Amino acid sequence: MFTDLAQTYLLNFSYVILKAVFFAIACFFTWRLFDWLEKLDVRAEIAERNNIGLAIMVAALFLGLAYVIGQI
């Protein structure tokens, strides 16, 4: 019984780690794609000009991506 429980926990932990790595890679490529497609300098707009609307849009993009990956 203990080995089954340990095996289940190990399997679930490996799924969580795999999803976290996949999310990190997906966030990196999503950010690069968004930065490439957007005509603005996104980092400068958010950091220097305090563009809250763009920051909310980027946050919504990452939250949507997290939701989609979480449903896998």
Backbone as ProteinMPNN parsed JSONL, in Angstrom:
{"seq_chain_A": "MFTDLAQTYLLNFSYVILKAVFFAIACFFTWRLFDWLEKLDVRAEIAERNNIGLAIMVAALFLGLAYVIGQI", "coords_chain_A": {"N_chain_A": [[0.817, -1.192, 0.0], [1.923, 1.257, 0.784], [3.882, 1.609, -1.157], [2.358, 1.958, -3.46], [1.111, 4.383, -2.892], [3.347, 6.071, -2.654], [4.312, 5.845, -5.238], [2.207, 7.009, -6.681], [2.286, 9.652, -5.655], [4.837, 10.399, -6.55], [4.479, 10.27, -9.317], [2.488, 12.234, -9.692], [3.915, 14.477, -8.787], [5.932, 14.57, -10.719], [4.371, 15.204, -12.956], [3.564, 17.806, -12.257], [6.014, 19.17, -12.191], [6.762, 18.846, -14.866], [4.707, 20.279, -16.17], [5.265, 22.823, -15.135], [7.78, 23.382, -16.218], [7.109, 23.308, -18.923], [5.315, 25.453, -18.975], [7.028, 27.591, -18.344], [8.721, 27.611, -20.581], [6.824, 28.061, -22.586], [5.892, 30.592, -21.797], [8.183, 32.121, -22.215], [8.509, 31.955, -25.053], [6.051, 32.997, -25.831], [6.218, 35.61, -24.858], [8.37, 36.539, -26.42], [7.226, 36.327, -28.984], [5.027, 38.074, -28.719], [6.395, 40.466, -28.215], [7.734, 40.723, -30.616], [5.628, 40.96, -32.452], [4.245, 43.215, -31.591], [4.197, 46.703, -32.127], [5.233, 48.512, -30.406], [7.824, 49.255, -27.969], [7.688, 47.059, -25.643], [8.736, 46.542, -23.086], [9.86, 49.031, -22.393], [7.584, 50.609, -22.481], [6.055, 49.606, -20.359], [7.799, 49.685, -18.103], [9.15, 52.237, -18.084], [7.343, 54.208, -18.986], [5.105, 53.65, -17.569], [2.773, 52.281, -18.505], [-0.133, 51.125, -17.77], [-2.282, 49.815, -18.954], [-1.132, 48.253, -21.001], [0.438, 46.592, -19.409], [-1.546, 45.186, -18.021], [-2.681, 43.848, -20.16], [-0.569, 42.148, -20.97], [-0.313, 40.644, -18.629], [-2.81, 39.385, -18.643], [-2.499, 37.836, -20.898], [-0.506, 36.005, -20.069], [-1.854, 34.819, -17.903], [-4.0, 33.622, -19.221], [-2.581, 31.791, -20.78], [-1.547, 30.22, -18.711], [-3.917, 29.116, -17.733], [-4.746, 27.564, -19.917], [-2.622, 25.716, -20.153], [-2.837, 24.539, -17.654], [-5.164, 23.088, -17.944], [-4.475, 20.924, -19.441]], "CA_chain_A": [[0.0, 0.0, 0.0], [2.783, 2.432, 0.853], [4.571, 1.782, -2.446], [1.391, 2.52, -4.403], [0.941, 5.784, -2.535], [4.58, 6.767, -3.016], [4.374, 5.887, -6.7], [1.223, 7.998, -7.113], [2.822, 10.979, -5.333], [5.96, 10.655, -7.438], [3.922, 10.518, -10.639], [1.851, 13.556, -9.655], [4.976, 15.472, -8.67], [6.59, 14.681, -12.019], [3.456, 15.948, -13.818], [3.618, 19.217, -11.868], [7.304, 19.691, -12.649], [6.702, 18.896, -16.327], [3.859, 21.412, -16.541], [5.955, 24.067, -14.786], [8.819, 23.6, -17.224], [6.409, 23.629, -20.163], [4.784, 26.81, -18.822], [8.139, 28.548, -18.424], [9.146, 27.682, -21.982], [5.742, 28.692, -23.338], [5.895, 32.017, -21.456], [9.32, 32.747, -22.886], [8.227, 32.107, -26.476], [4.911, 33.899, -25.973], [6.724, 36.968, -24.671], [9.149, 36.896, -27.606], [6.295, 36.516, -30.086], [4.281, 39.297, -28.453], [7.321, 41.584, -28.371], [8.045, 40.823, -32.032], [4.446, 41.4, -33.185], [3.816, 44.529, -31.134], [5.013, 47.756, -32.71], [5.824, 49.285, -29.313], [8.815, 48.606, -27.122], [6.809, 46.671, -24.542], [9.44, 46.725, -21.809], [9.974, 50.471, -22.108], [6.241, 51.132, -22.219], [5.6, 49.19, -19.027], [8.718, 50.088, -17.038], [9.502, 53.653, -18.045], [6.194, 55.091, -19.198], [4.05, 53.185, -16.663], [1.575, 51.99, -19.28], [-0.847, 50.109, -16.998], [-3.118, 49.045, -19.873], [-0.292, 47.241, -21.643], [0.827, 45.637, -18.373], [-2.704, 44.331, -17.782], [-2.831, 42.987, -21.331], [0.47, 41.12, -20.892], [-0.683, 39.762, -17.52], [-3.93, 38.561, -19.096], [-1.938, 36.861, -21.843], [0.146, 34.945, -19.301], [-2.869, 34.089, -17.13], [-4.702, 32.759, -20.171], [-1.677, 30.697, -21.098], [-1.505, 29.34, -17.533], [-5.172, 28.387, -17.676], [-4.754, 26.545, -20.974], [-1.681, 24.661, -19.797], [-3.382, 23.848, -16.488], [-6.247, 22.197, -18.352], [-3.916, 19.776, -20.172]], "C_chain_A": [[0.863, 1.259, 0.0], [3.491, 2.67, -0.475], [3.634, 2.352, -3.499], [1.194, 4.017, -4.153], [2.17, 6.6, -2.928], [4.709, 6.889, -4.534], [3.395, 6.929, -7.257], [1.719, 9.41, -6.838], [3.971, 11.353, -6.26], [5.483, 10.975, -8.854], [3.263, 11.895, -10.706], [2.884, 14.677, -9.564], [5.689, 15.663, -10.003], [5.695, 15.413, -13.021], [3.503, 17.446, -13.513], [4.915, 19.851, -12.361], [7.314, 19.829, -14.167], [5.85, 20.062, -16.811], [4.532, 22.74, -16.233], [7.041, 24.389, -15.804], [8.183, 23.993, -18.557], [5.846, 25.047, -20.124], [5.889, 27.851, -18.942], [8.614, 28.712, -19.861], [8.085, 28.387, -22.818], [5.674, 30.189, -23.048], [7.029, 32.741, -22.159], [9.016, 32.983, -24.359], [7.023, 33.004, -26.732], [5.358, 35.345, -25.823], [7.517, 37.424, -25.883], [8.243, 37.165, -28.799], [5.508, 37.809, -29.92], [5.155, 40.524, -28.66], [7.651, 41.801, -29.846], [6.857, 41.376, -32.819], [4.004, 42.818, -32.818], [4.755, 45.6, -31.684], [5.699, 48.61, -31.644], [6.983, 48.527, -28.692], [8.103, 48.293, -25.802], [7.482, 46.911, -23.189], [9.534, 48.207, -21.431], [8.612, 51.073, -21.789], [5.791, 50.81, -20.799], [6.491, 49.787, -17.934], [8.911, 51.597, -16.949], [8.287, 54.57, -18.143], [4.979, 54.706, -18.358], [2.716, 52.971, -17.379], [0.839, 50.821, -18.619], [-1.709, 49.235, -17.907], [-2.34, 47.942, -20.563], [0.153, 46.186, -20.638], [-0.317, 44.679, -18.059], [-2.911, 43.368, -18.949], [-1.799, 41.854, -21.326], [0.157, 40.139, -19.765], [-1.835, 38.852, -17.915], [-3.468, 37.504, -20.089], [-1.299, 35.703, -21.095], [-0.849, 34.154, -18.453], [-3.688, 33.169, -18.023], [-3.866, 31.562, -20.567], [-1.591, 29.707, -19.935], [-2.767, 28.52, -17.425], [-5.205, 27.27, -18.711], [-3.816, 25.406, -20.633], [-2.18, 23.881, -18.58], [-4.492, 22.871, -16.827], [-5.751, 20.967, -19.104], [-3.899, 18.558, -19.267]], "O_chain_A": [[0.562, 2.22, -0.709], [3.68, 3.818, -0.875], [4.057, 3.142, -4.342], [1.122, 4.811, -5.092], [2.042, 7.696, -3.474], [5.16, 7.912, -5.047], [3.724, 7.647, -8.201], [1.59, 10.283, -7.696], [4.066, 12.497, -6.705], [6.033, 11.859, -9.51], [3.461, 12.635, -11.67], [2.729, 15.717, -10.205], [6.014, 16.79, -10.377], [6.199, 16.167, -13.854], [3.483, 18.263, -14.434], [4.899, 20.962, -12.893], [7.818, 20.819, -14.698], [6.226, 20.757, -17.755], [4.384, 23.694, -16.997], [7.199, 25.542, -16.204], [8.662, 24.902, -19.235], [5.894, 25.763, -21.124], [5.697, 28.887, -19.579], [8.88, 29.828, -20.306], [8.412, 29.219, -23.665], [5.425, 30.979, -23.959], [6.85, 33.858, -22.644], [9.235, 34.082, -24.868], [6.978, 33.701, -27.746], [4.922, 36.211, -26.582], [7.367, 38.56, -26.334], [8.462, 38.121, -29.543], [5.34, 38.56, -30.881], [4.701, 41.519, -29.224], [7.827, 42.939, -30.279], [7.041, 42.166, -33.745], [3.45, 43.533, -33.652], [5.971, 45.414, -31.701], [6.639, 49.346, -31.945], [7.112, 47.315, -28.862], [7.941, 49.169, -24.953], [6.858, 47.425, -22.261], [9.31, 48.577, -20.279], [8.499, 51.945, -20.927], [5.212, 51.658, -20.119], [5.988, 50.334, -16.953], [8.843, 52.171, -15.862], [8.217, 55.591, -17.459], [3.941, 55.364, -18.428], [1.669, 53.424, -16.916], [1.153, 49.66, -18.881], [-1.853, 48.038, -17.655], [-2.831, 46.821, -20.698], [0.238, 45.007, -20.98], [-0.086, 43.488, -17.852], [-3.274, 42.209, -18.747], [-2.137, 40.715, -21.648], [0.341, 38.932, -19.927], [-1.84, 37.673, -17.562], [-4.0, 36.394, -20.108], [-1.522, 34.543, -21.443], [-0.699, 32.942, -18.302], [-4.032, 32.057, -17.622], [-4.376, 30.448, -20.679], [-1.564, 28.495, -20.151], [-2.71, 27.346, -17.062], [-5.642, 26.157, -18.416], [-4.175, 24.241, -20.804], [-1.96, 22.673, -18.496], [-4.736, 21.924, -16.079], [-6.534, 20.057, -19.376], [-3.467, 17.484, -19.686]]}, "name": "protein", "num_of_chains": 1, "seq": "MFTDLAQTYLLNFSYVILKAVFFAIACFFTWRLFDWLEKLDVRAEIAERNNIGLAIMVAALFLGLAYVIGQI"}
